[in-house]
Amino acid sequence: MSPVTAAALALDPGASAEPAADAPARARDAEEAVLIERCLAGEVEAFRPLVQRYQRVAFAVALRMLGSPADAEDVAQQAFVDAFGALDRFRGEGRAHAFSSWLLRIAVNRSKDVLKSKKRTEEPLDGEVRGGEAAFAHDPRTPEANVASGERRRVLEQALLDVPPKYREVLVLKDVEELPYEEIRVILRLPITTLKIRVIRARAMLRKAVEQHGGER
């Protein structure tokens, strides 16, 4: 694998992926195809825009899967390293969101590898999580709402970690990242019918876990 510069893979917490309409999305996908071709031609720095565009979502998905900012940072970083090293095997074939779906598949699989390797009892998030990266981030208008929102987010974070990984992953992608089922199908390589069933079951599991953690229905 060609060496990837630290600058090209540095995670910038301020960057975020913008939702796009159909025409801008097609333009984005075409731009990403060009960037990938440039990377394959040896222009390492062409990978930087892809990192900047998708680092937030890669980190956020890993964080919700693992519950640890440090582990999530490692997984997101490694997902980009893996993606860069396998660019010659990437086949977008004109599909919408081809690169982001492929990257998130890597991030999800890396997260599950961490869960398997540690074989640990998962615990709630500790330490500070950047506001823009928290899956349940909210911008309340009053200090009282801020306290209530913070407590609700804490309960949700704890409860989400009680949901088994195969249900947690689809819940994160559908309800947190709000991805369409077609994109989730590509990421998880599961039939849409299976995904819909898992979402229903995952939501029920989350509601039960929230109740057990003292939250509201």
C-alpha positions as CSV (number, residue, x, y, z in Angstrom):
1,M,0.0,0.0,0.0
2,S,1.3,3.5,-0.8
3,P,2.0,5.5,2.3
4,V,-0.8,7.9,3.3
5,T,0.4,11.2,4.7
6,A,-0.7,12.1,8.2
7,A,-2.2,15.3,6.8
8,A,-4.4,13.5,4.3
9,L,-5.8,11.3,7.1
10,A,-6.0,13.7,9.9
11,L,-9.5,13.9,11.4
12,D,-10.8,17.4,11.5
13,P,-13.7,17.6,14.0
14,G,-15.0,20.7,12.3
15,A,-15.8,19.1,9.0
16,S,-19.1,17.6,8.2
17,A,-21.0,16.0,5.3
18,E,-23.8,18.2,3.9
19,P,-27.1,16.6,2.8
20,A,-27.5,16.9,-1.0
21,A,-30.3,16.9,-3.5
22,D,-30.2,14.6,-6.5
23,A,-28.3,16.9,-8.9
24,P,-25.7,18.0,-6.4
25,A,-25.4,14.4,-5.2
26,R,-24.7,13.2,-8.7
27,A,-22.1,16.0,-9.1
28,R,-20.5,14.9,-5.8
29,D,-20.4,11.3,-6.8
30,A,-18.7,12.3,-10.1
31,E,-16.2,14.5,-8.2
32,E,-15.4,11.6,-5.9
33,A,-14.8,9.3,-8.9
34,V,-12.3,11.8,-10.2
35,L,-10.6,12.1,-6.8
36,I,-10.3,8.3,-6.6
37,E,-8.8,8.1,-10.1
38,R,-6.2,10.8,-9.0
39,C,-5.4,8.7,-5.9
40,L,-4.8,5.6,-8.1
41,A,-2.6,7.6,-10.3
42,G,-0.3,8.4,-7.3
43,E,-1.7,11.7,-6.1
44,V,-2.0,11.0,-2.4
45,E,-3.3,14.4,-1.5
46,A,-6.4,13.8,-3.6
47,F,-7.7,11.6,-0.8
48,R,-7.9,14.6,1.6
49,P,-11.2,15.9,0.4
50,L,-12.8,12.5,0.9
51,V,-11.5,12.4,4.5
52,Q,-12.8,15.9,5.2
53,R,-16.2,15.0,3.7
54,Y,-16.9,11.8,5.5
55,Q,-14.8,11.9,8.7
56,R,-17.7,13.1,10.8
57,V,-20.1,10.4,9.8
58,A,-17.4,7.7,10.1
59,F,-16.5,8.9,13.6
60,A,-20.2,9.2,14.7
61,V,-21.1,5.7,13.5
62,A,-18.1,4.2,15.3
63,L,-18.9,6.2,18.4
64,R,-22.4,5.0,18.6
65,M,-21.3,1.4,17.9
66,L,-18.5,1.4,20.5
67,G,-19.4,4.0,23.1
68,S,-15.8,5.1,23.4
69,P,-14.5,8.3,21.7
70,A,-11.0,7.0,21.7
71,D,-12.0,3.7,20.1
72,A,-14.2,5.5,17.6
73,E,-11.3,7.8,16.7
74,D,-9.1,4.8,16.1
75,V,-11.8,3.0,14.0
76,A,-12.5,6.1,11.9
77,Q,-8.8,6.6,11.2
78,Q,-8.3,3.0,10.3
79,A,-11.3,2.9,8.1
80,F,-9.8,5.7,5.9
81,V,-6.4,3.9,5.9
82,D,-8.2,0.7,4.8
83,A,-10.2,2.5,2.2
84,F,-7.1,4.2,0.8
85,G,-5.2,0.9,0.6
86,A,-8.1,-0.8,-1.2
87,L,-9.0,1.9,-3.7
88,D,-7.9,-0.2,-6.6
89,R,-10.6,-2.7,-5.6
90,F,-13.3,-0.1,-5.2
91,R,-16.1,-0.3,-7.8
92,G,-18.5,2.6,-7.8
93,E,-20.2,1.6,-11.1
94,G,-22.2,4.8,-11.1
95,R,-24.1,4.0,-7.9
96,A,-25.2,6.9,-5.8
97,H,-23.3,7.4,-2.6
98,A,-20.9,4.6,-3.7
99,F,-17.8,5.7,-1.8
100,S,-19.6,6.8,1.4
101,S,-21.5,3.5,1.5
102,W,-18.3,1.5,1.0
103,L,-16.4,3.6,3.7
104,L,-19.2,3.1,6.2
105,R,-19.2,-0.6,5.6
106,I,-15.5,-0.6,6.5
107,A,-16.2,1.5,9.6
108,V,-19.0,-0.7,10.8
109,N,-17.0,-3.9,10.3
110,R,-14.0,-2.4,12.1
111,S,-16.3,-1.4,15.0
112,K,-17.7,-4.9,15.2
113,D,-14.1,-6.3,15.2
114,V,-13.3,-4.1,18.1
115,L,-16.4,-5.3,20.0
116,K,-15.4,-8.9,19.3
117,S,-11.8,-8.6,20.2
118,K,-12.4,-6.8,23.5
119,K,-15.2,-9.0,24.6
120,R,-16.0,-6.4,27.1
121,T,-19.1,-5.3,29.0
122,E,-20.0,-2.1,27.2
123,E,-20.3,1.0,29.3
124,P,-21.8,4.5,28.7
125,L,-19.7,7.2,27.2
126,D,-17.2,8.9,29.5
127,G,-15.3,12.0,28.8
128,E,-16.3,14.9,26.6
129,V,-17.9,14.2,23.2
130,R,-17.8,17.0,20.7
131,G,-21.3,18.5,20.3
132,G,-21.4,18.3,16.5
133,E,-20.4,14.6,16.6
134,A,-22.8,13.4,19.2
135,A,-25.5,11.3,17.7
136,F,-28.1,12.7,20.0
137,A,-26.9,16.3,19.8
138,H,-29.5,19.0,20.5
139,D,-29.3,22.8,20.6
140,P,-31.7,23.8,23.3
141,R,-32.9,27.4,23.7
142,T,-32.8,27.6,27.5
143,P,-30.5,26.4,30.3
144,E,-33.3,24.3,31.7
145,A,-33.8,22.6,28.3
146,N,-30.0,22.1,28.1
147,V,-30.0,20.2,31.4
148,A,-33.0,18.0,30.3
149,S,-31.5,17.4,26.9
150,G,-28.2,16.4,28.4
151,E,-29.8,13.9,30.7
152,R,-31.9,12.5,27.9
153,R,-28.9,12.1,25.7
154,R,-27.0,10.4,28.4
155,V,-29.8,7.9,28.9
156,L,-30.0,7.3,25.2
157,E,-26.3,6.7,24.9
158,Q,-26.4,4.2,27.7
159,A,-29.4,2.5,26.3
160,L,-28.0,2.3,22.8
161,L,-25.1,0.3,24.1
162,D,-27.5,-2.3,25.5
163,V,-28.8,-3.0,22.1
164,P,-27.0,-6.0,20.5
165,P,-24.5,-5.0,17.8
166,K,-26.5,-6.4,14.8
167,Y,-29.5,-4.3,15.8
168,R,-27.5,-1.4,17.0
169,E,-25.8,-0.9,13.6
170,V,-29.0,-0.6,11.7
171,L,-30.5,1.7,14.3
172,V,-27.5,4.0,14.1
173,L,-27.6,4.1,10.3
174,K,-31.4,4.5,10.0
175,D,-32.4,6.6,13.1
176,V,-29.2,8.5,13.9
177,E,-27.6,9.1,10.5
178,E,-31.0,8.9,8.8
179,L,-29.8,7.0,5.8
180,P,-32.3,5.5,3.3
181,Y,-32.8,1.7,3.4
182,E,-31.2,1.3,-0.1
183,E,-28.0,2.8,1.2
184,I,-28.1,0.8,4.4
185,R,-28.6,-2.3,2.2
186,V,-25.4,-1.6,0.4
187,I,-23.5,-0.9,3.7
188,L,-24.7,-4.0,5.6
189,R,-25.3,-6.3,2.6
190,L,-28.7,-7.3,3.9
191,P,-32.1,-7.4,2.2
192,I,-34.3,-4.4,2.8
193,T,-37.0,-6.6,4.3
194,T,-34.5,-7.9,6.9
195,L,-33.3,-4.4,7.6
196,K,-36.9,-3.1,8.2
197,I,-37.5,-6.0,10.6
198,R,-34.3,-5.3,12.5
199,V,-35.2,-1.6,12.8
200,I,-38.5,-2.4,14.3
201,R,-36.9,-4.8,16.8
202,A,-34.0,-2.5,17.5
203,R,-36.4,0.4,18.3
204,A,-38.3,-1.9,20.7
205,M,-35.0,-2.9,22.4
206,L,-34.0,0.7,22.7
207,R,-37.3,1.7,24.3
208,K,-37.0,-1.1,26.8
209,A,-33.3,-0.1,27.5
210,V,-34.3,3.5,28.0
211,E,-36.9,2.5,30.5
212,Q,-34.4,0.4,32.4
213,H,-32.0,3.3,32.5
214,G,-34.7,5.5,34.0
215,G,-35.6,7.4,30.9
216,E,-39.0,8.3,29.4
217,R,-40.8,6.1,26.9
